[in-house]
Amino acid sequence: MKTTLEALMQSVGCSEYPARWAEIFDTVMQDFEQNGCPLTDPAYYDRLHEGYNALPHHLHLYRQAAAAVAESEPLSRLLALLVASLSDPENAWRDVKAFSAPTAADGAHDLATDMLSGLAICCQIPYQYKLLTERGLPKDVILRTVQMPEKGVDEYAKRHNGTPGYHLLEWFQRWIHGHLFRIHRLEIEIFTGFSGRAQIFENAEGKHIALAHDIVLHKSGRALGSRYCESENCSWRADVCENDTAWSGHPYNEKGLVEQTTVTLWRNEWHKVLEYGDPIVGLHIPADGRLDESAIDETLVRAKEFLKIYYPDYAYKGFYCGSWLLDPQLEHLLGPESNIVRFGKRFAPLTTRSDGNAVFDFVLLKPDPQNVDISSLPEGTRLERALKAHYLAGNCIYEVKGYFF
């Protein structure tokens, strides 16, 4: 079947794909004509599991999905193209960011279409295993990390009433490329940069001050463009100014908002310890347990030891998180003794542009908040009740960035 890249993408319902695919398309299609796509063979996943114990929970589903894709030549061709893309470590991550998963023509669920990304990511598991083994990681860590991409099936099922499919292909690239590890209660991400719009300074007493940098702010001090902060009236830009003797700029306050007053930090008293792009350890919060203080404390001890032993070459400058869990408003809603609030207080908060919709995706599992009737949201937990009341009152919970050392 002679086809073009554009025609193939249209036929499978793929609206976004990397421009780079135009360069590899003909070569991949020629190989497909001669050899087909090995990942459409259910036995491929048997061999993968036998070699790496990679699919302990959903092997049968992968086999079913592979057979279903094999019955569709357009989907088989797309799978071959996606596999070729993911098999190129230099370009895989960028390609995935530019790719949107295919959708069935009528919008209905279809096993072959919905599981296609999950099949494709399997081609990266041998590469992932080799990467982690060469780093010398313990066998249990390697096994847990190799199995993690399978959880994309669980994530899809949570959001689609148990329907089989695959979710978060881009997210699981962090696991594939050895950037993300589960350490006790949290996931730690390495080889990533600080993305807060701030420069952080420290004095001899260990006090820290964050000055806003390269950010446009609403008159409230929140990032312009955030929900309820779209008006440019009285908006302003904050940047750190420096000379031979000092830095000056607008500080963040304890709520993560930027003050319009300025402060001066003298070079003989302060030094810069963190700025945009610096290497940090990102912290992510799996939704599978409580955020007990003791569990977080133990996690941080283990994480530091893990990095010291297995990644001594990673000279990170601090810990960092971007999440709705860091919004200081939560203290008012849940009280100071809440585990969520205590977790958030570990971080110095920084405003970032936020649509206030993260809680719908991560707590309520409703990724399309525009079509959600707030009054119909569940009230089964204290958190659900607090969030529902907060949004019914015309407020929102913002995604906030935060750091600590």
TINU-612631 format. One line per field, with one value per residue (C-alpha): residue number from 0; x, y, z; residue in three letters. Coordinates in steps of 0.001 Angstrom, whole numbers. Example, Ala and Ser with C-alpha at 12.3 -4.5 7.8 and 13.67 -1.06 7.14 Angstrom:
<recs>
resi = (0, 1)
xx = (12300, 13670)
yy = (-4500, -1060)
zz = (7800, 7140)
resn = (ALA, SER)
</recs>
This chain:
<recs>
resi = (0, 1, 2, 3, 4, 5, 6, 7, 8, 9, 10, 11, 12, 13, 14, 15, 16, 17, 18, 19, 20, 21, 22, 23, 24, 25, 26, 27, 28, 29, 30, 31, 32, 33, 34, 35, 36, 37, 38, 39, 40, 41, 42, 43, 44, 45, 46, 47, 48, 49, 50, 51, 52, 53, 54, 55, 56, 57, 58, 59, 60, 61, 62, 63, 64, 65, 66, 67, 68, 69, 70, 71, 72, 73, 74, 75, 76, 77, 78, 79, 80, 81, 82, 83, 84, 85, 86, 87, 88, 89, 90, 91, 92, 93, 94, 95, 96, 97, 98, 99, 100, 101, 102, 103, 104, 105, 106, 107, 108, 109, 110, 111, 112, 113, 114, 115, 116, 117, 118, 119, 120, 121, 122, 123, 124, 125, 126, 127, 128, 129, 130, 131, 132, 133, 134, 135, 136, 137, 138, 139, 140, 141, 142, 143, 144, 145, 146, 147, 148, 149, 150, 151, 152, 153, 154, 155, 156, 157, 158, 159, 160, 161, 162, 163, 164, 165, 166, 167, 168, 169, 170, 171, 172, 173, 174, 175, 176, 177, 178, 179, 180, 181, 182, 183, 184, 185, 186, 187, 188, 189, 190, 191, 192, 193, 194, 195, 196, 197, 198, 199, 200, 201, 202, 203, 204, 205, 206, 207, 208, 209, 210, 211, 212, 213, 214, 215, 216, 217, 218, 219, 220, 221, 222, 223, 224, 225, 226, 227, 228, 229, 230, 231, 232, 233, 234, 235, 236, 237, 238, 239, 240, 241, 242, 243, 244, 245, 246, 247, 248, 249, 250, 251, 252, 253, 254, 255, 256, 257, 258, 259, 260, 261, 262, 263, 264, 265, 266, 267, 268, 269, 270, 271, 272, 273, 274, 275, 276, 277, 278, 279, 280, 281, 282, 283, 284, 285, 286, 287, 288, 289, 290, 291, 292, 293, 294, 295, 296, 297, 298, 299, 300, 301, 302, 303, 304, 305, 306, 307, 308, 309, 310, 311, 312, 313, 314, 315, 316, 317, 318, 319, 320, 321, 322, 323, 324, 325, 326, 327, 328, 329, 330, 331, 332, 333, 334, 335, 336, 337, 338, 339, 340, 341, 342, 343, 344, 345, 346, 347, 348, 349, 350, 351, 352, 353, 354, 355, 356, 357, 358, 359, 360, 361, 362, 363, 364, 365, 366, 367, 368, 369, 370, 371, 372, 373, 374, 375, 376, 377, 378, 379, 380, 381, 382, 383, 384, 385, 386, 387, 388, 389, 390, 391, 392, 393, 394, 395, 396, 397, 398, 399, 400, 401, 402, 403, 404)
xx = (0, 1644, 797, 2105, 2813, -51, -2505, -1468, -1826, -5249, -6415, -5543, -6862, -3461, -3710, -183, 3111, 6797, 7946, 11031, 8883, 8865, 12603, 12304, 8910, 9995, 12749, 10410, 7706, 10183, 11247, 7599, 6889, 9719, 9499, 6223, 6247, 7527, 5465, 2227, 3193, 1755, 4794, 6992, 5504, 5977, 9686, 9894, 8350, 10495, 13650, 12928, 9833, 8459, 4725, 3657, 105, -1077, 742, -2533, -3824, -649, -1020, -4639, -3798, -928, -3212, -5817, -3263, -2070, -5557, -5233, -2568, -2702, -2280, 489, 2299, 1855, 3192, 6256, 6814, 6419, 8771, 11414, 11008, 11242, 14226, 16301, 17386, 18629, 15193, 12699, 11748, 11302, 9284, 6957, 6290, 5096, 2954, -722, -2099, -4470, -8213, -10865, -12875, -16145, -14482, -15407, -12967, -10988, -8420, -5929, -6068, -6172, -3292, -1013, 1223, 1531, 2735, 5232, 6909, 7802, 10479, 12424, 12570, 15784, 17443, 16149, 17389, 20844, 21016, 20140, 22342, 25380, 24742, 25064, 21649, 20359, 18326, 15153, 15375, 15948, 12996, 10663, 11752, 11447, 7915, 6809, 5767, 3142, 1274, 190, -2532, -3720, -3736, -5902, -8332, -8748, -9803, -12029, -14111, -11852, -11553, -8196, -5800, -2568, -2049, 953, 3433, 5485, 5537, 6871, 9820, 11261, 11346, 12664, 15596, 16574, 15428, 12707, 12802, 10391, 12026, 9718, 6770, 7830, 9233, 12467, 13383, 16992, 18681, 16132, 16413, 14864, 12003, 10901, 10951, 13253, 16802, 17417, 19991, 21468, 23316, 25805, 23012, 21367, 18431, 17022, 15337, 13783, 13697, 11317, 13003, 11743, 8078, 5061, 2714, -904, -1491, -2157, 1415, 309, 1625, -285, -2570, -3456, -7136, -8862, -5609, -5930, -6355, -3260, -4464, -1708, 310, 4071, 7300, 9824, 13514, 16579, 18986, 22621, 25827, 29255, 27993, 24438, 21359, 17975, 14505, 11011, 10818, 8360, 6343, 5268, 2211, 4360, 3205, 5576, 5765, 5848, 8365, 12033, 14878, 18647, 20973, 24605, 27220, 29321, 26345, 24522, 25356, 23166, 22382, 19712, 18402, 16470, 17974, 20151, 20197, 17737, 15932, 12273, 9778, 6567, 3750, 2192, -1462, -1106, -745, -672, 1859, 2880, 5748, 7749, 7367, 8522, 11460, 12539, 12078, 14390, 17068, 16852, 16843, 19989, 21752, 20565, 21918, 25188, 25835, 24484, 24539, 27565, 28056, 24706, 25543, 22029, 21441, 18193, 14766, 11873, 8205, 5433, 1967, -1447, -441, 1839, -897, -822, -4638, -4868, -3972, -7198, -9208, -7662, -6061, -2391, -2279, -3156, -469, -936, -411, 2640, 4099, 3509, 5174, 8469, 8721, 9193, 6350, 6673, 3771, 3559, 967, -1860, -5331, -6385, -7490, -4904, -7153, -9734, -7201, -5302, -7938, -11255, -9895, -11767, -9213, -11816, -12928, -14798, -17500, -17711, -20736, -19067, -22223, -22189, -18632, -18191, -17921, -16626, -13492, -12559, -10383, -13172, -15609, -13139, -12243, -15872, -16858, -13836, -14695, -18423, -17484, -15764, -12218, -9609, -6519, -3455, -527, 2487, 6210, 8389, 11908, 13950, 17583)
yy = (0, 3207, 6098, 9410, 10455, 12936, 10378, 7766, 10166, 11237, 7644, 6681, 9857, 11194, 14994, 15835, 14204, 15212, 17086, 14838, 11879, 13233, 12462, 8834, 7929, 6423, 4337, 3000, 2190, 349, -1755, -2382, -3604, -6124, -7163, -5914, -4698, -7217, -5584, -6736, -10326, -11353, -13569, -10448, -9593, -13151, -12897, -9433, -10635, -13771, -11700, -8780, -9671, -6443, -7201, -8945, -7581, -6987, -9437, -10933, -7474, -6653, -9888, -9088, -5541, -6673, -9100, -6347, -3933, -6660, -6677, -2992, -2123, 1647, 1072, -1447, 1134, 3783, 1365, 702, 4445, 5081, 2213, 3607, 6986, 5643, 3460, 6589, 7791, 11095, 12060, 9847, 12304, 15262, 13121, 11923, 15493, 16314, 13192, 12797, 9286, 8160, 8118, 5916, 7539, 7564, 8527, 5179, 3031, 612, -1757, -1504, 2295, 2880, 481, 1473, 3730, 1017, -1463, 1000, 1854, -1824, -1472, 713, -1759, -3545, -124, 856, -2365, -1927, 1699, 857, -2233, -320, 2253, -601, -170, -2921, -5675, -4803, -1163, -2225, -4609, -2019, 599, -1723, -2637, 938, 1819, -941, 1332, 3406, 769, 1375, 5139, 4791, 2461, 4908, 7635, 5529, 3383, 368, 404, -968, 1500, 3384, 6810, 9119, 7899, 11066, 10731, 7189, 8283, 9554, 5970, 4618, 7026, 6510, 9922, 8795, 6354, 5346, 5849, 4782, 7239, 9570, 9488, 11372, 12852, 13576, 15142, 17921, 21666, 24146, 25853, 28386, 31972, 33060, 33443, 32128, 33682, 32576, 34444, 33272, 32412, 30071, 32366, 32232, 34915, 34298, 37200, 36961, 36848, 36747, 36649, 38853, 39260, 40118, 43033, 40476, 39205, 35943, 34884, 36701, 34385, 32255, 31618, 34835, 36690, 37223, 41012, 42893, 46044, 47063, 43950, 44223, 42394, 41318, 40791, 40611, 43488, 43127, 45110, 44698, 45181, 43834, 42174, 43858, 42657, 41746, 39042, 36175, 36127, 33161, 32625, 32330, 35696, 38420, 41686, 44964, 46371, 45746, 44503, 44805, 41906, 42911, 40609, 40667, 39241, 37031, 34510, 32949, 29268, 28463, 29856, 28766, 25696, 24600, 20830, 19789, 16710, 16843, 15260, 13672, 12316, 8984, 8743, 5475, 6410, 9026, 11830, 11063, 13237, 10223, 8590, 11755, 12166, 8588, 9047, 12056, 10217, 7266, 9515, 11344, 8052, 6592, 9564, 9563, 5897, 5512, 9024, 10722, 12591, 14367, 17619, 18732, 21972, 21279, 19645, 20897, 20179, 21598, 20634, 21792, 20164, 23147, 25798, 27650, 27979, 24333, 25221, 27229, 24398, 21410, 22839, 23039, 19402, 17979, 15758, 17546, 20930, 19725, 18364, 21679, 23623, 21872, 24010, 27726, 28446, 30286, 31391, 29941, 30320, 27988, 27262, 25780, 22519, 20049, 18855, 17763, 15564, 14155, 14018, 13779, 12034, 14429, 15811, 17986, 20402, 22609, 19946, 19198, 20121, 21262, 20654, 16975, 16301, 13637, 14428, 11095, 12429, 15513, 16642, 16178, 18138, 20986, 21234, 21119, 23913, 25962, 25752, 26286, 29547, 30713, 29964, 27500, 25664, 26762, 24672, 26074, 25493, 25147, 24336, 23482, 22610)
zz = (0, -1180, 1110, 2345, 5903, 5848, 4477, 7037, 9958, 8760, 8300, 11897, 13530, 14587, 14612, 15819, 15013, 14804, 11717, 11800, 10784, 7227, 7098, 8204, 6761, 3445, 5034, 7729, 5200, 2955, 5927, 6802, 3266, 3593, 7250, 8690, 12295, 14876, 17619, 16001, 16924, 20316, 20857, 20968, 24375, 25647, 24806, 26351, 29590, 29672, 29186, 31521, 33599, 32181, 31952, 35166, 35212, 31651, 29393, 28161, 27234, 25310, 23367, 22544, 21487, 19259, 17455, 17025, 15554, 13169, 11617, 10639, 8078, 8796, 12545, 11897, 9783, 12473, 15092, 12912, 12549, 16279, 17116, 14758, 16435, 19995, 19090, 18464, 21955, 20550, 19268, 21109, 23834, 21486, 19100, 21849, 22971, 19445, 19105, 19971, 20257, 17477, 17972, 16403, 13617, 15569, 18862, 20389, 22308, 20159, 21657, 18785, 18688, 22435, 23216, 20347, 22468, 25094, 22501, 21052, 24363, 24777, 22098, 24546, 27427, 26326, 25989, 29423, 31023, 29506, 30665, 34265, 34387, 33165, 35915, 38430, 40054, 42368, 40696, 42605, 41482, 37875, 37994, 39519, 36977, 33971, 35037, 35641, 32039, 32247, 34665, 31667, 31270, 34828, 34294, 31196, 32946, 35862, 33458, 31196, 33545, 33277, 29489, 28270, 26681, 27346, 28921, 29400, 26789, 27289, 31080, 30977, 28849, 32122, 33370, 30082, 29988, 33629, 34828, 37238, 40155, 42878, 46284, 49132, 49088, 46246, 42765, 42219, 38852, 37947, 34923, 35014, 35505, 37902, 36061, 38672, 37482, 40262, 41457, 44953, 47293, 50611, 53347, 55970, 58417, 55882, 55164, 51640, 49558, 46138, 43690, 40743, 37356, 33777, 34698, 33951, 36874, 37475, 39811, 42569, 42320, 40734, 37308, 34577, 32636, 35628, 36266, 37417, 36715, 32971, 32959, 31832, 33585, 36029, 35141, 35460, 34721, 37317, 36590, 38801, 38247, 39225, 39312, 40850, 44397, 44632, 43202, 43410, 42581, 43707, 46395, 46628, 49850, 51962, 49741, 46634, 45259, 44097, 46018, 44094, 46553, 45823, 47982, 47581, 48352, 48777, 47277, 50423, 52360, 49857, 47158, 44470, 45044, 42442, 39171, 36101, 34440, 37360, 38023, 40706, 41955, 41047, 43435, 42175, 44327, 43327, 44310, 46197, 49838, 52538, 52800, 56367, 57581, 58674, 55254, 53486, 55860, 55214, 51479, 51415, 53393, 51028, 47957, 49020, 49711, 46381, 44478, 46387, 45581, 42046, 40613, 42208, 38939, 39299, 41107, 41994, 43878, 45687, 45630, 43578, 42930, 40788, 41993, 43186, 46497, 47147, 46973, 50328, 50158, 51180, 54767, 55031, 53479, 55270, 58402, 59451, 60659, 57248, 55737, 52426, 54062, 55980, 52762, 51004, 53791, 53093, 49970, 49438, 46972, 43647, 41491, 37995, 35278, 36255, 34926, 38261, 36636, 37961, 40776, 38218, 36456, 39433, 42185, 40390, 37257, 34991, 32493, 30716, 33478, 31034, 30845, 34554, 36632, 39869, 41893, 40898, 42071, 44766, 48459, 49705, 51369, 53332, 50431, 47868, 50029, 50553, 46861, 45776, 48153, 47097, 43397, 43950, 45697, 42520, 43636, 42438, 43572, 41643, 40526, 42392, 42061, 45126, 46270, 49336, 50019)
resn = (MET, LYS, THR, THR, LEU, GLU, ALA, LEU, MET, GLN, SER, VAL, GLY, CYS, SER, GLU, TYR, PRO, ALA, ARG, TRP, ALA, GLU, ILE, PHE, ASP, THR, VAL, MET, GLN, ASP, PHE, GLU, GLN, ASN, GLY, CYS, PRO, LEU, THR, ASP, PRO, ALA, TYR, TYR, ASP, ARG, LEU, HIS, GLU, GLY, TYR, ASN, ALA, LEU, PRO, HIS, HIS, LEU, HIS, LEU, TYR, ARG, GLN, ALA, ALA, ALA, ALA, VAL, ALA, GLU, SER, GLU, PRO, LEU, SER, ARG, LEU, LEU, ALA, LEU, LEU, VAL, ALA, SER, LEU, SER, ASP, PRO, GLU, ASN, ALA, TRP, ARG, ASP, VAL, LYS, ALA, PHE, SER, ALA, PRO, THR, ALA, ALA, ASP, GLY, ALA, HIS, ASP, LEU, ALA, THR, ASP, MET, LEU, SER, GLY, LEU, ALA, ILE, CYS, CYS, GLN, ILE, PRO, TYR, GLN, TYR, LYS, LEU, LEU, THR, GLU, ARG, GLY, LEU, PRO, LYS, ASP, VAL, ILE, LEU, ARG, THR, VAL, GLN, MET, PRO, GLU, LYS, GLY, VAL, ASP, GLU, TYR, ALA, LYS, ARG, HIS, ASN, GLY, THR, PRO, GLY, TYR, HIS, LEU, LEU, GLU, TRP, PHE, GLN, ARG, TRP, ILE, HIS, GLY, HIS, LEU, PHE, ARG, ILE, HIS, ARG, LEU, GLU, ILE, GLU, ILE, PHE, THR, GLY, PHE, SER, GLY, ARG, ALA, GLN, ILE, PHE, GLU, ASN, ALA, GLU, GLY, LYS, HIS, ILE, ALA, LEU, ALA, HIS, ASP, ILE, VAL, LEU, HIS, LYS, SER, GLY, ARG, ALA, LEU, GLY, SER, ARG, TYR, CYS, GLU, SER, GLU, ASN, CYS, SER, TRP, ARG, ALA, ASP, VAL, CYS, GLU, ASN, ASP, THR, ALA, TRP, SER, GLY, HIS, PRO, TYR, ASN, GLU, LYS, GLY, LEU, VAL, GLU, GLN, THR, THR, VAL, THR, LEU, TRP, ARG, ASN, GLU, TRP, HIS, LYS, VAL, LEU, GLU, TYR, GLY, ASP, PRO, ILE, VAL, GLY, LEU, HIS, ILE, PRO, ALA, ASP, GLY, ARG, LEU, ASP, GLU, SER, ALA, ILE, ASP, GLU, THR, LEU, VAL, ARG, ALA, LYS, GLU, PHE, LEU, LYS, ILE, TYR, TYR, PRO, ASP, TYR, ALA, TYR, LYS, GLY, PHE, TYR, CYS, GLY, SER, TRP, LEU, LEU, ASP, PRO, GLN, LEU, GLU, HIS, LEU, LEU, GLY, PRO, GLU, SER, ASN, ILE, VAL, ARG, PHE, GLY, LYS, ARG, PHE, ALA, PRO, LEU, THR, THR, ARG, SER, ASP, GLY, ASN, ALA, VAL, PHE, ASP, PHE, VAL, LEU, LEU, LYS, PRO, ASP, PRO, GLN, ASN, VAL, ASP, ILE, SER, SER, LEU, PRO, GLU, GLY, THR, ARG, LEU, GLU, ARG, ALA, LEU, LYS, ALA, HIS, TYR, LEU, ALA, GLY, ASN, CYS, ILE, TYR, GLU, VAL, LYS, GLY, TYR, PHE, PHE)
</recs>
